[in-house]
Amino acid sequence: MSFNSPSPTTPTPPRSTSPWALVALAVSMLLASLGVSIANVALPAIAEAFDAPFHTVQWVVLAYLLAITIMIVTAGRLGDILGHKRVLTGGLILFTLASLLCGASPTLPILIAARALQGVGAAVLMALSLALIRDTVPPEKIGTAMGLMGTMSAIGTALGPSLGGLLLAGPGWHAIFLIVVPLGLVNTVLVLRTIPAHDARVKDTRSRLDGWGTLFLAGALGTYALAVTIGNGTLEWLNIGLIIACAITIGLFIRVEKAASAPLIELSALRDLSLTTGLITNFCVATVMMATLVVFPFYLSLALGLNAALVGLILTVGPVLSVICGVPSGWLVDQLGVSRIMFLGLFAMVLGCLALALMPTEFGIIGYIAAIAVLSPGYQLFQSANNTAIMSPVPTDQRGVISGMLNLSRNLGLITGAAVMGTIFTYGVGRSDIVKAAPTAVATGMHTTFAVATLIIASALCLAIITYKRASGRVPLETPQH
């Protein structure tokens, strides 16, 4: 399946002329990313409020992430079937109502269930906000718009802990969920008034949701996510059983999709080398970026001896740089083309990972900040270029599901980074009780983790270069989006 031209059965969508349409999509991405990070800081308060152990309270975070991971492709496909604006509006309403339920939850099980519903809404926001970019900006501005979406995601990630901390010190943990309700309501009205409406449905058998495919894909993603998150990175019989169940469910999903008249995912789409490479590299990059969030709180506090307040301040450097570099990265994509910026971004990330493995032990805080100052801009360059390369050539009737696959690869990378890279760090430290490890052992774990991270990004860069050479005649890889 080629994504270089629109489907002959798909009407050309109207394009919005209002800049507020792009604002509505950006705020949708902000809400979804804010939901990922804002709850973490409240876990101790929630545990105290419900008198619950940590392994139970952590499901307030995991339920949200798992719901996004499981539902994001289906959310995108629903947008392709029912109309992108219609489903985005429904997702905003669900996200807002679920946030209200989170803030009003009288028990921990209800809070966890509400967070899962909020995650379903967030899956819609993530998938459809990217899918609608081409309907809100002219082709020569797509890279800049993708950069803006990356910026909003970074703002949400950076704002969550600080905003959550302020709300905890004031109204309490309920407020961290209730704060997004008015913003969700306002953005719903903004979407209804500014996003162009059109019927994205295809007049054939594909205008149905693949029930069995959805079920098996959800089962595969759910078992994988559980396999790498439960057990704190240890490989036990339950993890092995979940991995086997995941493999079996993937096999069933492939079999069902091959026979389905209206498949959830066109498996032939994965024969597109550019698309497959974009998804794989996106997974690799997300895995490594999550490793920085998992490893460096331990390194800065245990190896360098910094207090919690200073650790939190230093850890905001990366997200702040991502915010600053987001839109300029997209502008560079528009001016120079996706391939050049993608290679530059991945190369900068290789240097950044290598610097993280070596410089903090030699230069302390300055070494960490210098390395992050290379890694974070590289990440934004890659994100803007890769998102543009994947989404620009996709026809309207497939934008939702392809956007869902793009976000899915990122979320799977985040989950894998937290679990697998965390396990590598523990292995490098030499003991599971990291808090009691010697500073030199923590430094060794950091070296080991980012040596592996360097190899992962270097492999992604090599894959991108090979893909570029094999697809040297394709516009999305070679030339600016003019």
LINNOR-V910480 format. One line per field, one symbol per residue. ss: DSSP state (~ for helix, > for strand, _ for the rest). phi: phi as a letter, one per 30 degrees, with the letter a starting at -180 (. if undefined). psi: psi as a letter, one per 20 degrees, with the letter a starting at -180 (. if undefined). A space follows every 50 residues. Layout:
# LINNOR-V910480
ss: ???
phi: ???
psi: ???
This chain:
# LINNOR-V910480
ss: __________________~~~~~~~~~~~~~~~~~~~__~~~~~~~~~~~ ___~~~~_~~~~~~~~~~~~~~~~~~~~~~~~_~~~~~~~~~~~~~~~~~ ~~~____~~~~~~~~~~~~~~~~~~~~~~~~_~~~___~~~~~~~~~~~~ ~~~~~~~~~~~~~~~~~~~____~~~~~~~~~~~~~~~~~~~~~______ __________~~~~~~~~~~~~~~~~~~~_______~~~~~~~~~~~~~~ ~~~~~~~~~_______~~~~~_~~~~~~~~~~~~~~~~~~~~~~~~~~~~ ~~~____~~~~~~~~~~~~~~~~~~~~~~~~~~~~~_~~~~~~~~~~~~~ ~~~~~~~~~~~~~~~~~~~~~~~~~~~~~~~~~~~~~~~~~~___~~~~~ ~~~~~~~~~~~~~~~~~~~~~~~~~~~~~____~~~__~~~~~~~~~~~~ ~~~~~~~~~~~~~~~~~~~~____~~~~____
phi: .ccdbdddccddddcdccdddddddddeddddddddcddedceeddeddc hcddddddddddddddddddcddddddddddcjddddddddddddddddd dedcddbdedddddddddddddeddddddddceddcbdedcdeddddddd dddddddddedddddddddcdjdeddcddddddddddddddddcddcadd dcdadddbdddddddddddddddddddccdihidccdddddddddddddd ddddddddcddbddbdddddddddddddddddddddedddddddddeddd dcdcidddddedddddededdddddededddddddcjdddddddddddde dddddddcdeddbidddddddddcddddddededdddddddedddedbdd dddddddddddddddddddddddddddddjadddecddedddddddeddd ddddddddddddddddddddcdccedccbedc
psi: pqkiqqpijpqpqqpqipihghgghghghggghhhghhhgiigghgghhj lqrgighiihghhgghggghihghgghhghgipggghgghhggggghhgg hghjpirghhggghhgghhgghggggghhhhigiiiqqhijgggghgghh ghghggghhggggggghhidhahhhhhhhighhhgghgggghhhpppqoj qplaiilqpnggggghgggghghgghhihqjljqnrhggghhgghggghg ghgggghhiqhmqgpohhhiiohggggggghgggghgghhhhhgghhggh ghhikqrgghghghiigghghhghifghghghghhiqhgghgggghghhg gggghhhghhhhjcghggggghiggghgghgggggggghghgjpqgijgg hhhghghghghhggggghgghhggggghhjqhmhhjqqhhgghggggggi gghghghhhggggggggghhkijpgiihqql.
